[in-house]
Amino acid sequence: MAHFKGLHWGIPSLMLSTLLCGILLALGHHLFYQSLNGKPTSSTGGRGTQQYGQQFNIAIGTAFAFLVKASFVVSVTTAYYQLFWKAAKRVSKSGSGPTLGSLDATFSGTNNLVSLLNVPLWFRYPLLFVVALFVWLIPIASIITPSTLSVALRENVANSTWGFVPQIDFDNLNFVAAMPGDLSGRYDYKGSSQITQQIATAVAAQNDILPITAPHPNSSWSLDFQGPALKCEPLPSDRSLEFQRNIGEYIRTNCFDAPTFLAWYPRRLYNEETEFYREPYYRDPESNITSYIWKDPGEIFVSDVWKIGQYSPDTSLYISVMPHLLEEELYEGDTYIPKSCLPLMNGTFDDEAAPELLGEDITMIRCQLYNSTYRTEFSYINGQQDVKINVAHQTEDPVVPIIGSVIGKDFVGVDDIDNCAELKFEKNEEERCRFDRDLLSQLSYQSVLNAFSNLVTGNITFKSVMESHRESTRIRSTSLTDTKELRYLSDYERHMNSYPVRPDLQYSFSNSTVPDVSGLARLKSAAGDKSLEDALEEMFQNITISLMSSASLQPNYSSLSPPAKTNITTFTAQTVYSYNVVRLWAAYGTACLAATLCVIIGLVTIIASGASYDNTFSTVFRVSREAKLANEIIPEDMDGKSPLPSYLAKTEVVLVERGEEQKGGLLEREG
């Protein structure tokens, strides 16, 4: 217990408190950075506050690092001087004291980096060297830790808002072309409007939904709405056989004009007992013409013929694909003729053998219009549009009979009092001023179907071996020729099929010394496996969705009764704080471990020596009062100016504690 007599606990308290303070500050630094991790660097303040906020947070982090460093350095430096005085006095008691130069080097080890280069000296005092080295290395942590907070770019940060999104207003006459009327108030349907047809044509050519303006370049939303949709399926076998026989009858008198593609709307009500009403070629029962006639399918939309008995108001679209009728065969060894003409040439034509005549690869499809529910999901990433469509056919039966005319305002015998909005299907004086809003959507549906039909309906026939195909359809200008059923109508297939009858110019160059001139290799595309049925349905859906691309076909969002707002998820790129917790604790943990080790050494030294020492001038002054030098100091060196004279640097110093008797060595030589 003698060692603890007179021991003052101020220095141990300083070492422990600064060590604890450094640890707590390091924890505070971690918690501060952790609170910022993942947070946007933007501020809720005005313009420019984002930059100021970053600077402020960096300044706080730097302040934390400085205070942690200062706390650890104070604790380690204090521990160092406990070791220094213990070592200095212990060596001096051995009888051969340290030199003044070695004391200078060890005393300045915490504030003079050059003193650490005295390698022989530090081999003599290894523990002092380690603690001094820690004093210099601990501040490195204060350089590393502020950099553990950085700024990173986080993409696709989601925010939900309610707002208007592009929709379709089918209660809108902008879908239809101008409908001229008469004085009685009857207005005739004359086809699709220009914008409706333009949209349908663009979609059919691009095979994709047109760009729709999103409320934000990076956003997504879901939208359910009622709209027209096609449902296509193979014809029942009995109806298909009737069509095939009808086509076969036509070919019997027109084999050099045989159709390879037909798309039409039925003009007559189906009647199994009356041959005149068969499709697609029919004979007018009121005329004496015995040949079969092909009528323009588009006429069904712009006339009221269906109101006369036996005429069909059906919106069912029929498609017949017969690639076999495009083929040719050598006849009598020197002439190529259509295969459809061979039975006639050979005298083997049979009405009942029409299916064999048309070929086994024939496709018969019926597409019907339904009022359907569209469930759509729109997604935009950097302006790149992606639309997912799911269509549920709501009604069991096809809807939308073809409307030839509607009843509107009557200009005959109407007073100003009767100036009202009127729209109905049939004239009825008892329902004056009745406005049938469903009729508007019905006309809009019909117009979309009409625009689509203008691209599909018609026929492609084989004119003769001397001429190209004759077309009354625009289907080859659409992407439908990429389907497996219609691929034979593509330019590439037509060039290839020109051989061996009469190779066209492109084919002839493909087998020449300059094959690249023909361009056939670039025309050939990867074979698709999408069926014509699916492609027709998808194209019609894409046309319907693409109607949103036109502002004239959208609702009036600023009206008194605008459409309901939609939940829109917007995605933005934000700069956020990124905190590397591992690197911070790697730096602070190492510094904390070193400081703790030094403090433990310092406390053990204090206990062992029974005294603690400040790093102050008064401590040096008091200890050196009884110091003995082996050599006398020359008077001119008494002022303590730098540098230390060499003879003094080599002079041994003995630090004598009052009350203790020194024996041998230097003291004896002085006696």
Buried (B, 14 or more C-beta within 10 A) or exposed (E): EEEEEEBEEEBBEBBBEBBEBBBEBBBBBBEBBBEBEEEBBEBEEEEEEBEEBBEEBBEBBBBBBBBBBBBBBBBBBBBBBBBBBBBBBEBBBEBEBBBBBBBBBBBBBBEEEEBBEBEEBBEBBEBBBBBBBBBBEBBEBBEBBBBBBEEEEEEEEEEEBEBBBBBBBBBBBBBBBEBEBEEEBBBBBBBBBEBBBBBBBBBBEEBBBBEBEBBBEBBBBBBEBBBBBBBBEEBEEEBBBBBBBBBBBBBBEBBBBBBBBBBBBBBBBEEEEEBBBBBBBBBEEEEEEEEBEBBEBBEBBBBBBBEEEBBBBBBEBBBBBBBBBBBBEEBEEEEBBBBBBBBBEEEEBEEEEBBEBBBEEBBBBBBBBBBBBBBBEBBBBEEEBEBEBEBEBEEEEBBBBBBBBBBBBBEEEBEEEEEEEBBBBEEEEEEEEEEBEEBBBBBBBBBBBBBBBBBBBBBBBBBEEEEEBEBBBBBBEBBBBBBBBBBBBBBBBBBBBBEEBEBBEBBBBBEEEEEEEBBBEEBBEEEEEBBBBEBBBBBBBBBBBBBBBBEEBBBEBEEEEEBEEBEBBBBBEBBBBBBBEEEBBBBBEBBBEBBBBBBEBBBBBBBEBEBBBBBEEEEBEEBEEEBBBBEEBEEEEEEEEEEBBEEBBEBBBBBBEEEEEBEEBBBEEEE
